[in-house]
Amino acid sequence: MAMDIAHPLNEEQQILLTQFRTKVASRVSNHGLTSADVQSFVDDIRHHPEVSVLLMNQMRAELARLSPGQRFSFEFD
């Protein structure tokens, strides 16, 4: 799915993405990232009123950057 750059993340979504990055980076550098970790982080964020498909795509991109070669999947309802 291509990102729609005409609609960038708003300030609250940027904060959520930064929090996600921090959590993922901490897990990766300390003891590794599991699928359960990812699902927990996603579950925390996806109930936020500012969640969007664009934000979820940014999170997927961040996972790919911080954990190259690992495949994670999560659902966005």
C-alpha positions in Angstrom: 0.0 0.0 0.0 1.5 3.3 -1.0 1.7 6.1 1.5 -0.4 9.2 0.8 2.1 12.0 1.3 -0.7 14.6 0.8 -1.9 13.8 4.3 1.1 13.7 6.6 0.8 12.6 10.2 -0.6 15.2 12.6 1.2 16.2 15.8 -0.5 13.6 18.0 0.2 10.9 15.4 3.9 11.9 15.3 4.0 11.6 19.1 2.5 8.1 18.9 5.0 7.1 16.2 7.9 8.4 18.3 6.6 6.4 21.3 6.4 3.3 19.1 9.9 3.8 17.8 11.3 4.2 21.3 9.6 1.0 22.5 10.8 -1.0 19.5 14.3 0.3 19.6 14.6 -0.4 23.3 13.4 -4.1 22.8 15.7 -4.5 19.8 18.8 -3.2 21.6 18.1 -4.9 24.9 16.9 -8.5 24.2 15.2 -8.7 20.9 11.8 -8.0 19.6 9.1 -10.7 19.5 5.8 -10.8 17.6 4.1 -10.6 21.0 6.0 -7.4 21.8 4.9 -5.9 18.4 1.3 -6.9 18.9 1.3 -5.4 22.4 2.7 -2.1 21.1 0.2 -2.0 18.3 -2.7 -2.8 20.5 -1.8 0.1 22.8 -1.8 2.5 19.9 -4.6 1.3 17.7 -7.2 2.3 20.3 -6.0 5.9 20.3 -8.4 8.3 18.6 -5.7 9.6 16.3 -4.8 6.2 14.8 -4.9 6.0 11.0 -3.8 3.7 8.2 -1.0 6.1 7.5 0.3 5.9 11.1 0.1 2.1 10.9 2.1 2.1 7.7 4.7 4.3 9.3 4.9 1.8 12.2 5.4 -1.1 9.7 8.2 0.9 8.0 9.8 1.5 11.4 9.8 -2.2 12.2 11.4 -3.0 8.9 14.1 -0.4 9.5 14.9 -1.5 13.1 14.6 -5.2 12.5 15.7 -5.9 9.0 15.0 -9.4 7.8 12.4 -10.0 10.4 8.7 -10.2 9.3 6.0 -9.0 11.6 2.4 -8.7 10.9 -0.4 -7.0 12.8 -4.0 -6.2 12.1 -5.5 -2.8 12.0 -9.3 -2.9 12.6 
